Each structure stands twice: as structure tokens, then as C-alpha cells.
């Protein structure tokens, strides 16, 4: 087995459906790849964009800030659930169907958020935006035909995420907090252009749809998302859902969760490493501001501005790392990323100097942003090409769960 990171889509026999996906991926290189980055990047607005506007939203809605945070939780649930579900739609109905459904979900969600300032409607709208942008991001990653393009897509997520709080604040000042919550709608701008390049062909029919597999995976993801909020109840539900899903995968090997994915060590290791890097990075995003607040005289806004550069640096450098990974041995890349992810928390724990703390965040950001792209390439190259869409969906799900668990772990350690 070679130590180099293979190009996506080189494993397994070709099928009519996979040939269609291959030809579509071949159309996104050079400047055309920027459309994939535009389609994926705005997902990060939904995660980080509300950070500085929740107080204004709570005041206008006459509710508590804690109540408004349900919009963020709803978006997180949407991207976690939508990632595997809409990757399944991509696999079975093709790129254009996935783009149409996901684009409509984002547009309807943004319309509700911007036009109906009532908390339950806002929660529904952000959930729909999360579902849609998750599908658009999974589609963009599926269409990335090389490590260079995959790096561009994942770098766009990291770069947008690093600037999203400030962007949300500026939109709030110029327009309104409702417009800031609707920023994920920018991903729809790329949909017509991506669809035009994927106009020919559609995947052939695969195995009949597995509704029970989809329901059980949705139940498992929903329970995992709520573990940080309700550890006992959600933990019990997670174990039960995982047991039922395992039984379903054994009973139906070609169902919604293909058995080949959970039986492929390289896929599992890649997804697990991506989860760990995300836990470290997103946990640090909460821990470092607290350390800066304790050991500097900076205000909250100054800390927010200072946090931009390490996150932006991580996102920008990740493109070069993922692109270079195609020419570098797999073990050196993995070793380097894991080392950076370990050094970040160690440095943050041993120092109180502001520049060192920001450098620690930069190390974690580089590791996570690069790891998302590198391990996505690694994961998809380890499975048959026909299983690429569900592989992308489950891989992204692992990364996003890491983003949810990181802050929760930091909160528990602070108790």
C-alpha cells in the first residue's frame, strides 16, 4: 500500500453512476473551483456569525439571550443531520437534484429568518438553513476532484468561520440582526453556476432507499448533538440509537449507512482523526478567550479582534497543506497535523503570554482546517468510488460532531 495520499475516486470499480460523478468533478478546476468554495464557505456564517449579535436579537424579541441561542443549536442540529441525509440524496438522485433541494431549503430558511422575527420561526429558519448548507457543502466536497480543490473548499469554511463573528456584527450594524442570521444564504449564489457544469447525466439507480437506516442515523445524530446539553438523557438515547443502527447495518449492508464504510479501517481512522482535531480546535476557540480575559487587560471586543488572525491564518495555510499532501507521504502529514493539535493545548496550558496563547490557537486552527481537507481526501480514496457521497457525508458528520463536543469538553473542564 502506498504512503501517498491518493486522488479521490480512484478506489473501487467504476459504475455508471460513479462515471457521472467523475465527469462532474473533472469540470471544477482552476477558477471554476472557486464556485465550490463559495457554495461551501457560507455554512460557517451559521456557526460563528451569531456570536456577537445574540444580545441584540434577545432585546428585540423580548426574550433571554439563552432562549435566542436555540437558533444556534438549531443550525448545529441542521448541519449535523443534514450532512448524511443530503449526501444520501446526492448519492441517489444526483448533483442537480441535491443542489435544487438544498438551495430551496436555504432560501426558505433565510426567508423565515429575515422576514418573521418570532423566536419559534427563527429556530425553524436556522434549522432549514443548516440542513441546506450542509447538503451544499457535502456536494461541493464530492465535486472536488483533487486535493488542491478539496483544500480550497475546506479552506473556505475555515476562512469564513474566522471572520464570521465580525461579519455578523457589521451586518447587524448596517442592516439588522435578522440579516446577519440569514448570511448562510450567500451559498445559494454559487448554485446556478455549479448546476450548469453538472447539467448532463444523472446517477443510475442504486439500492432501494433504506428509510429505517436514515431514521436511525438521524436519531443517533440528534441524540449526540444534545449530549452537551442533556448528558444523561441524550447519552442513553445515543447508545440505544447506535445499537439499533449497528444492527441495521449488519442486516442491510448496502443501506443508508453502507457497511463497507464502517468496515474500512482507513475511513474510520480518517474520520476519527478529523473528529479529534475538531474537538481540539473548537475547544480552544472557547478556552483561549477565557485565558486572554484572565491574563490580559483586553476588552471582549479586543479579544474578538485578536482571535481573527490565528483562525484566519489556519484557514489560509490549510489550502497549501492539503494541496501539498498529494505529493507528501501519508504518515508524515498525519504526524505533523497530530503534533500541531497536541502542541496547541500544551502551549496554552503552559503560558499566559497573549502572543503565545494566540499562537496556540493558530496551531490548533492549522491542524483542524488542514486535517478536514487532508483526511477527507484520505477517507474517500479508501472506499469504492460509488460510495464517495455517503463517505463524504459521514466524514463531515464526524468533523461537525467534534465541533460540537470541543466547547462542551472545555466547559466541563472549567467546572
HELIX and SHEET records of a PDB file:
HELIX    1   1 UNK A   16  UNK A   25  1                                  10    
HELIX    2   2 UNK A   30  UNK A   32  5                                   3    
HELIX    3   3 UNK A   33  UNK A   41  1                                   9    
HELIX    4   4 UNK A   43  UNK A   48  1                                   6    
HELIX    5   5 UNK A   49  UNK A   52  5                                   4    
HELIX    6   6 UNK A   54  UNK A   61  1                                   8    
HELIX    7   7 UNK A   65  UNK A   68  1                                   4    
HELIX    8   8 UNK A   70  UNK A   93  1                                  24    
HELIX    9   9 UNK A   95  UNK A  115  1                                  21    
HELIX   10  10 UNK A  119  UNK A  143  1                                  25    
HELIX   11  11 UNK A  147  UNK A  174  1                                  28    
HELIX   12  12 UNK A  177  UNK A  181  1                                   5    
HELIX   13  13 UNK A  183  UNK A  190  5                                   8    
HELIX   14  14 UNK A  191  UNK A  197  1                                   7    
HELIX   15  15 UNK A  211  UNK A  225  1                                  15    
HELIX   16  16 UNK A  231  UNK A  251  1                                  21    
HELIX   17  17 UNK A  259  UNK A  262  1                                   4    
HELIX   18  18 UNK A  265  UNK A  295  1                                  31    
HELIX   19  19 UNK A  300  UNK A  325  1                                  26    
HELIX   20  20 UNK A  330  UNK A  350  1                                  21    
HELIX   21  21 UNK A  354  UNK A  381  1                                  28    
HELIX   22  22 UNK A  385  UNK A  387  5                                   3    
HELIX   23  23 UNK A  388  UNK A  414  1                                  27    
END                                                                             
